[in-house]
Amino acid sequence: MLKKVINFITKPAHLKPNIKTIFIAIFAALSVFILIWFDNYSFELFGFKKRVLGIATLNKIDVAARLSNFYKALYSSIFSYIIFHFFANILYNLFKKIRRELLAVNYLSIAGIFILIYYTFYQNVFFSLLIVYVSILILIFTILIKLIFRKSFHNVDYNFYIWTAICGTSVTILLFAFLGSFVTHSYLLFYFIITTIFVLIFSFKNFKINYIKTLYILRPITFIPLLLFCSQEFFLILNQRNIRFLHPKYLFFIGLIIIILYSFYTFYKIKKNKIIFKKNKNIILKYYFPTIIVSFSFYVFYTPFAEHTLDMFEMANRSNSVMNLFHFGKVPVLEFLPTHLMNDLLFNHIYTLLNGYQTNFGFMAYQFIYTSISAIIFYHFLSKITTKYLSLFLSLFFPFINIIFWQATGAVVLLAPLIIYHTYQKQTFINYLLFFLVLLIEISWRPDSGFSSLIILMSGLIYVCISKYKNINFKHLIFAFLIIFVPVFLTIVAIGLIKDIDVFHNISLILEFYSSSPQARGHHILTHNHDRIFTIHHVVFPFIIALILIIIIYKNKKLITEKPFLTIALLSLIIFYFSNFQRGLTRHSFIESSDRVLTSFSYLIISLSVYLFGLKSKLLKHSLFVMLLSFLIISFKFKEVKENSNMLVSLKDKMENDATFIFSNRKIDREIIDTIEYNERVAGVKSFFDSYLPENSTFFDFSNQPTMYYYTQRDVPVFFIHFLAITNDNLQVENLKYMQNYDIPFVLFNQYPYTFWDKTDGLFNAVRYYKFAEYIYQNYKPYTFIEPNSIWKRNDFNIENNEYSNKLQPEKLDCYSLKNIPFVWANYDESYLNQPLVKEWNTFELKDSIYRTKLPNKIDKTTGNYVLITVKNKKLEPNKGFLQYKQKNKINGTFIFDILGEQEIEKYIVRISTQYRWYSCNNIGLRTYFENKKDCELINLKLLKAD
């Protein structure tokens, strides 16, 4: 007997690694190792044998226990591997009836291995790891039941267990809706019980309804999470419209009844043989998988309330766009420019249409849709390259989706390769129509990424036209183009005629902004540290991706035949990567502690290249893809990624922290705001403008706080929502003309102490927007200071007897550091040569190495003034120059600029009128000197009228 047992145990089939069970053993071993060792690096010391002294004793740490724990973890994991490997093989070889279950455990173990790796790199995925453990426990329990009652259950495939997990999760969420916290604290237990019941019922041989019929009947079960979102949101929409008699719970019941009735209707059609069935696999993959992604994402990421932080700059894109359209009736793009276009408009405007226009930030409640869109497009895109199983796993468990697609922006870009592929496969009129519709979406979603998407789509269209020339109906192609773009053109013209807008002039301003934006907004350096990560992103990744491009081009005929979507997708992503790379070289780069724009799809491109090579094992290809994708992000993301969560973790957080149904008989405020910060930053200014600004008047924000328009509900008196979008001289002129259509009694001039927004990138607003500054100096003067904001009043606007007058900002000498601007202005813009000369000095009063001159009694300052400085470099070395203007013995303002010291004679221009005291004070003289006094000599000074 013993000999038989030994022979049985030592059979090669039981000892040899089996790809269909080996991952069970690996997952068990890795789990044991991490459980014992991970986060247990230090142990408290409880002994003092032989009086061993050292830094460990000093800190009461037992080093021997640490060593013992490591080897305990190591040996335990080895033992676990042997045991699980042996028993999994025995079960697989002995019992054919449970092989499907073991295979499902094996696949779950692969998922668990990846989740464990994410967990060790401090990603917030522990709950999803527990889901894997519980799912494996369900399968083990099922195996035991089937071994005990062999004849009572029929064989099922692993798709069946995925389906039961989906149904179990949906029903768990349904119970949570009614039992609340009771389910929340026991969600894993409920998930185990409900899913196990589904498994046992639907794999039971005597179950009257066929399994495939059950799949059809229970299809609506996936909509339960989505129904919770819809019922709550529908109530809130009605609530905002003053309709409050329907509790969201009742709305949910109505939806649930509709789901049940639809299921009975399906059952009736099945009974009457009116439905032709296909394989159950098709139902699960084509219906359950995508619908659960949609349903889960909308339920998980939905928040009924918008948590608003007082962002005074970026938030203006969204808030001012809503206000301009719904309150002031302005048409986006044609009458004002939100710099991110539809990305800032779409869902905020949908919210406002449904809930009505409000003066709070409740519209931010729909921002979650961006995340949901990312998950849905991600699943659809990836399933065409890998498998639907892997896409589902990554959608639910992968913690780096937002990194790959940098929120919805990246996900929308993926519409381009999808539509190119469909157009390549079938040259139909509908596909052409969809192609140009996607083209319109891409260029209007965000102009920055839209430019790169436009290159993808036009390259794809050219490729399709060349490769499928014989099959293309060019009449259909042109007609599809006209159907999409002619109505857009005619709508633009009609709005322009109806509202008397020079729309094409405004569009030219937009194009001028985007063309001059790189120089105006670009950083002067890319990073503070030229380290290995910088080199990898700026040299190694571009080289690798270029190499992948060469491989695709070299093998194009074979690849486009065998793997058409992969080929088109990789080509599209590579084109986008290189065309979008310029944005990371302009601004949003390492200097801002981000690689989001610079890397774009690089992690995905390199990882997907695995599928270019002829690996026979699909499991190996998919595993290499996920491993490489995870490795690249964990190793090379700038900055280090920590505490990213996945959709299942978000599901747990949703159930723990959010009430299922929110009801009130009063109007619900859908905004959560920090009232303390609001009172400090906004309330005072709003109160002032409410009291003293006439109803049809507005103010001008010169402090780069455009959200203040929304807080005060005042019209934006310039074409660009963001003042920083005014990037050149002509745009200043055009926007000054635009301002003449408004009554503007006040200017929100600056914050004090100065913030980043008062001198963005170190350049004061008065220097950057010099024409605006000079216009303000000549027509306004400081009126009051409502901490931290300085408010100026127009000279002809009178206010009598108010508490705000004479509360001025603390006086501080203006000192602008201009660095290289005076040299660039003097040497690369010669328009100053045509400006009238006010005064020239060739001789100077020199005292203490300071060159002194007297100013004329009357100076024409209407368009500003230049001071042209000619310097002789005695030594060809860098230096600093100082220009000051004074009133008797008082210095009123200072300009500091860099002397390049590259030529013997150099010219520099300072626009001296960019400081208020040049206008407001009776200045009698100029002072010029140099940091290294002996290295430079002042040759000539000219005071010019500016343009």
Secondary structure, 3 states (H helix, E strand, C coil): CHHHHHHHHCCHHHHCCCCCCHHHHHHHHHHHHHHHHCCCCCCECCCCHHHCCCHHHHCCECHHHHHHHHHHHHHHHHHHHHHHHHHHHHHHHHCHHHHHHHHHHHHHHHHHHHHHHHHHCCCECHHHHHHHHHHHHHHHHHHHHHHHCHHHECCCCHHHHHHHHHHHHHHHHHHHHHHCHHHHCCHHHHHHHHHHHHHHHHCECCCCCCHHHHHHHCHHHHHHHHHHHHHHHHHHHHHHCCCCCCCHHHHHHHHHHHHHHHHHHHHHHHHCCCCCCCCHHHHHHHHHHHHHHHHHHHHHHCCCCEEECCCCCCHHHHHHHHHHHHCCCCCECCCEECCCCHHHHHHHHHHHHHHCCCCCCHHHHHHHHHHHHHHHHHHHHHHCCCCHHHHHHHHHHCCCHHHHHCHHHHHHHCHHHHHHHHHHHCCCHHHHHHHHHHHHHHHHHCHHHHHHHHHHHHHHHHHHHHHCHHHCCHHHHHHHHHHHHHHHHHHHHHHHHHHCCCHHHHHHHHHHHHHHHHHHHCCCCCCCCCCHHHHHHHHHHHHHHHHHHHHHHHCHHHHHHHCHHHHHHHHHHHHHHHHHHHHHHHCCCHHHCCCHHHHCCHHHHHHHHHHHCCCCCHHHHHHHHHHHHHHHHHHHCCCCCCCCECHHHHHHHHHHHCCCCCCCCCCCCCEEECHHHHHHHHHHHHHHHHHHCCCCCCEEECCCCCHHHHHHCCCCCCCECCHHHCCCHHHHHHHHHHHCCCCCCEEEEEECCCCCCCCHHHCCHHHHCHHHHHHHHHHEEEEEEECCEEEEEECCCCCCCCCCCCCCCCCCCEEEEEECHHHHHHHHCHHHHHCCEEEEECCCEEECCEEEEECCCCCCCCCCEEEEEEEEECCCCCEEEEEEEEECCEEEEEEEEEECCCCCEEEEEEEHHHCCHHHHCCCCEEEEEECCCCCEEEEEEEEEECC
